[in-house]
């Protein structure tokens, strides 16, 4: 009654909004199949308008059933009355949609099943969350499987583990399970549901039935459909209903919207209630996760403010990247910042592409250059330089964990591995080839350093996880013990994928530092639940287990013969267009390097619940990268030439709070190695690192274990894991103190004698200041700066050199120097 | 030491107390203190404090001596003070003699009456139940004298809770001496007679669910541990022979999972999910020890046969043995790797345990060693129980109950057909084994052959249902009896028929034999009587014919031979011969004819005889063949006869038993009604005592109100007024003095006026000060007036309070019965009156304070005026001096 009343209230409100051009109207789900008297199906109608906003118009449409006698229709939920088939006609905005409706066993009760009915209540109630009874050791002596991955175990634990405590079949309401869940007695987890909730009633119904165990052949949830996939909500308070439907192994479906647990990753932007109704908050993006049974799916929500006057400026587009970035910005009504000036660009490009600062001459020449394509020329020029390769070898050395380890990975291995990487990049080896060589490597790790991939990590499961994280950007670790709570990966997926690495053979070569990698041709990986030997399967691809393909057809099979080298098959698949993740992941890593932020962020955390901020862009980048035969330099060139890369860091009114849509440039601290290198560069000093000649750059350090106090302080990756989080860019106090008081900057200032040399060259203090500014910041000082600085020159009792050295020190300590902007 | 056993009765203590109180309200101030003053305070005063005891004030008495409390409200026998003055305890007091009986009586009444300080105090009663459960230590382990302790018409037979389904029960115990099993149900404990499998009684457990049950060593007491998960845990003790709850201990925050009462009945130990072992005294109901040692939920608890040691097991597999007093640890038995699900003392120093790890173990407590370990139930053992005979029963997740003899040999296994078992227990004589399963089924097996004897219900029918069922049963049984009778009758009929058949056979033979004899007789007779004479006659006639023929021939010859002459003669002779021949011939013919007729007759008779003979033979044959059939049939029928007869008897017996059931139930119903009435009466008793207590407290309130009023009256308002007036007059005096001072100052000023103009100026300034003082005086006067008004208000209030008091007093004067009826009203009134009186008093006091303050203010003002005058004077003096 209340709801009807509400809908009466809201309907005119919505209608009163400015009329918009309806471009699309979708109903979810596309069909309704109600089985037994408990069958139900909520109907949701999403309208899409010309300004790319969407609106839930479920309450505003007209619904007519061809045979209204078959069903009841309340609150947009169809409920069964009599068996039969009919059609629901939906009319809105001059459009008509139809939904076939089928009712079966309308008067029969659905037998209650533990796994299908009761288990979801534990997930919905949050009982089996990791912080509660889902934790490995349970809570207060009661353990449930995390997110319900083990229904059978949960059944036994609830009914028969602690005899006489958890359930009471005679007086179901007095069961401790319910007393605790409703908070009627002391419960650390508090009240999770009320006596009137469907969760409570479901459990009572199960208890009243005698807490039966599921019979063999009880269907399983195979898939979870979520609608809508994406919503663009306009204005705070606007709402959108989510519909979740479970698809079972017997082909049946159920509307589980009210039984699903919803989580938002950004409740400032969008909140979601227990019935799947989302409410928009402030501008931003949110991802709503829906968890039912053991499956997690999600839907993306963009919230934009009501800005009827918004006009996207006439921004030029350098290439497809800009088109796609602008598309998104238009959608979310953000005006991007302009392009940065030449001085900023030249410094940014140098730092990003080759990790050094432009020389004063280079800066002057670039600024002076009047040709319109000078920026892309500079990019080409930089890409061709050897330092470009250095940068990327370093990045890959991090991913491949090139780091000496006692009695396992020696310095010689490291050097060979590092050199091999350098060769690959120097020779413009396509990315897929590099990966295939790595994964498919065999033979001695001295003769074929690519094999070191298998020497660095010897544990099959870790190797599996690393491969997924490096090459596909996925953290599948969770799925080792339970189905991934925030992603689609099941334990089966995990162990089947791991199985591909199960047959890697290793033996020590003549030199005991060398390991011979070979194919054992046998061996497997066992699932921790049930100890099954898992057949090999690519992650997210078809395997021996029956799955549905894109067209809903059941397919099976995996073309791998016994004894074939599983790694070779994996290598071929992994770095191929068949793997939907590889190219995108590589492109995203490169993108993140230049834009300071991945399209998926962090770059190695691709998952359903962490969607790309601009899927179309990521898709296109991946596609082009793949089409270019994984030409790495091409990709860099396209990114660096885009206006998105060349934006100013100055924000506009609308992009101030935006961080994820590349509407402005990000200010990034220069990473540790490069920072040390550029300090050395501008101070004309040299560093000595283990195993490298004097004057080598920090970027070239082979061994992750080699470090200096400076590098460690500034967050150099230790390469002990493959995680992108190893490179720390967060500023902290010890960094500031080290720059200010530490020996690096101060010592190098005087050591290099830059100021002295300039003075000796006959330059005046004024010129020296100019020189230092260009040297460090790729720009001349402003008039104000200069006036203020000149005031120090000629101070009583101090030589110009002292004063200028202090100034030099000051410039090196400035934020402008430490940051790439 | 003797203790007042009767006072444990729920209402007894209260009633006794109330009666004592009603008889003579003994208070400390009015009755006890005078005696103490005479006999005790010489030593027990605040200065001397012998034995750290001061008896000079009520609070000091309540506080007690260096060894603790000396009086227990409501329980004189347990009060140390009373014990020493009655010389029941050392040191006897007073040291040099004994108080008079009358004086001792005063102490007793004072204690029993609830330690009243004065007439307005409220009775203080020791709220802990006093229970004396101690038993003769020599009787431990022996069968108690008298009949086996069974609940005989003391417990409800009506279940307190009826449910649609049953659920698992983890609580089960069997009396060591009686055919009695107790099983935990839903908010109740169900007692069954293990011989007849009938409900023996139902004990309510309304605050939760029983999780653990144990009978005391005597079998008289049943301790029930349980409560509500994560909410409440406690143990209660019931006397099953009396059907009374004796004691409740514990108020844990989670359910009690294991509880037991010691063999000497002095201790109860229980534990649960809070991991603590709590040991309580049955004597005081207080917790003696809270032992924090178990690392997980306490799941098993069992006292040793001597009552000294108690073993407790936990969910992590740990077992500890404690000394109930002083609560120290005796042994820790580590070895189990899963929840301890059962503990039993096999002897005074050997404990048996079973665990979810599937093993059973025997431990020696003295040596703290594991004696034996064996796999009891694969998948986990869920319970262990021991009979007085030494036999043990374990149950486990392999769906078995196993009976072990005292030596630890498995005697027999019983399979639970439905689900995993929860508990299993041998009956007191170990002749039966009872097991409960996950679904709440209760099986009773015969220990000797493993056959299921019957089932018990965890959800027994109500009396009404039972009665209806029994009556229905009678009907069914009656119908059966009738049917049996009918069947029996049918058999009897058949027998009669068979017998008739047999008789018919015999009759037929006999008849036919007679026919044979008769026909023979007739034949013989015919032959003899007819044929033979006829034959003779025929022979004779034939002879006559021969003779006649011969005679004729002779005659013929003679004729032929005879001459003619002779011929006529010869002729005649011949003719005569012919005639004779003819005659003979005729006679022969007739004889022959007669013979032929007779011969025909003889032949006929022969035929008849032959037929009779044949018929006889036939009948004989028939009889010969028919007889065995008939005999068999008769034999069968004889059997059927006895069977049917037995059936009839059985049906009759069943009917009788069904009827007996009904009668029994009718009796039970009567009992149940009686039980209900009894419960009602007891609850009414409680209510009554509560009412009485309320009445008492109302009276107390009245008294208090009276006292308050009296006190209010006592506060002499007149005195207050006087004081005020004194103060006022003080202020007036002050004013007068100030006036004088002022006058003097003015005089002086006037006197000196002419002397100097400057002085006049100064004087003018000072005059302002004086004016102020005057104003102040005026204010003081106003205040005085106000105070007077306030005094009047007070007087009015007093009058109103007085009126209220009078009203209350009037109410009090109403007869007691009326008070009882109008109790509520009068109590309220009293309370209101009391409150009003208090308020009135408060406000009077406030007013007094205000008045006092005002008076003080006036005085202060007067003083200030005086001071000002003094100052003026001081200022004047030098001026005067300077001018003069």
Interface residues (C-beta under 8 A of the other chain):
Chain A: X141 X159 X160 X163 X164 X165 X167 X168 X169 X170 X171 X174 X176 X179 X180 X184 X185 X186 X187 X208 X210
Chain B: X161 X163 X164 X165 X166 X167 X168 X169 X170 X186 X209 X211 X228 X229 X230 X231 X253 X254 X255 X273 X296 X297 X315 X382 X420 X422 X438 X439 X440 X458 X459
